[in-house]
Structure formats: C-alpha cells, structure tokens
Amino acid sequence: MADSDSPERKQINFTIVPDDQPGDARTDVYSSGITLYEMLTGCAAFEGEDIPEILSRVLQRDPDWTLLPANVPLRIRELIRLD
C-alpha cells in the first residue's frame, strides 16, 4: 500500500472528489475518461511535482494522445477525447 505522503497517494487524492464537495455528471465523465486513458497508457495523464503544478497542466493542455497504444479501437479513442 502507498505511503500517505507518496506521489502515488497524492495522485489518487487528486483524482477523487471528496464527499463534502459534490460533483455533477461532468466530474464523472472527466474522471472516467482520465481513468480509461491511464489504464490504456499505463501512465498518469498529467505529471507534476505537486498538486498546483498538476492542476495547471490539466487546465493548459490535453494528455499526450500519442501514448495510446495503436491497437485501441477508434471508437474508444473518440470516447476518451470527447470535449
């Protein structure tokens, strides 16, 4: 299990909406797309030294779509990239 201060744990905390901050359907769609991207690529969609840096990258750019394996079906690629 990851140490509570480890980068892995911080990444997990970053992607989960706390219970006291209700999200809506957009939050669910976004987190599902990011989770699918990370499952298919085997890496984080956004990298950074700390939470503010990761959040900045989320707002500034898209994930690196070239990391998706070539055998991912077109429909899945379209689903992940929905805006």
C-alpha positions in Angstrom: 0.0 0.0 0.0 1.2 3.5 -0.8 2.6 5.7 1.9 0.2 8.6 2.7 2.8 11.2 1.5 3.9 9.3 -1.5 3.4 10.7 -5.1 1.1 7.7 -5.8 -1.1 8.6 -2.9 -1.2 12.3 -3.8 -2.2 11.4 -7.4 -5.0 9.2 -6.0 -6.2 12.1 -3.8 -6.1 14.5 -6.7 -8.4 12.4 -8.9 -11.1 11.7 -6.3 -13.8 14.3 -5.5 -14.2 14.5 -1.7 -17.6 13.6 -0.3 -18.2 17.1 1.1 -17.7 18.6 -2.4 -20.4 17.2 -4.6 -19.7 16.9 -8.3 -22.0 16.5 -11.2 -22.1 14.4 -14.3 -19.2 16.3 -15.8 -17.0 15.2 -13.0 -17.9 11.6 -13.5 -17.4 11.8 -17.3 -14.0 13.5 -16.9 -12.7 11.1 -14.2 -13.9 8.1 -16.2 -12.1 9.4 -19.3 -8.9 10.1 -17.4 -9.0 6.7 -15.7 -9.5 4.9 -19.0 -6.6 6.9 -20.5 -4.4 5.9 -17.6 -5.4 2.3 -17.8 -4.7 2.1 -21.6 -1.4 4.0 -21.4 0.0 2.8 -18.1 0.9 6.3 -17.1 -0.6 9.4 -15.5 -2.4 11.7 -17.8 -0.7 14.7 -16.2 2.6 14.8 -14.4 3.9 17.4 -12.0 6.0 17.9 -8.9 2.9 18.9 -6.7 -0.8 19.4 -6.9 -0.8 23.0 -8.1 1.6 22.0 -11.0 -0.6 19.1 -12.0 -3.8 21.3 -11.9 -2.0 23.9 -14.0 -1.2 21.2 -16.6 -4.8 19.9 -16.6 -6.0 23.5 -17.5 -3.3 24.2 -20.0 -3.1 21.1 -22.2 -4.6 17.7 -23.2 -3.0 14.4 -22.3 -0.4 13.1 -24.8 -2.7 11.2 -27.1 0.2 9.6 -28.9 0.8 7.4 -25.8 -2.4 5.4 -26.5 -1.5 2.0 -28.0 -2.1 1.6 -31.7 -4.5 -1.2 -31.2 -7.0 0.9 -29.2 -10.2 1.0 -31.3 -11.1 4.3 -32.9 -14.5 4.4 -31.0 -12.6 4.2 -27.7 -10.2 6.9 -28.8 -13.2 9.1 -29.7 -14.9 8.4 -26.4 -11.9 9.4 -24.4 -11.3 12.6 -26.3 -14.9 13.9 -26.1 -14.9 17.6 -25.1 
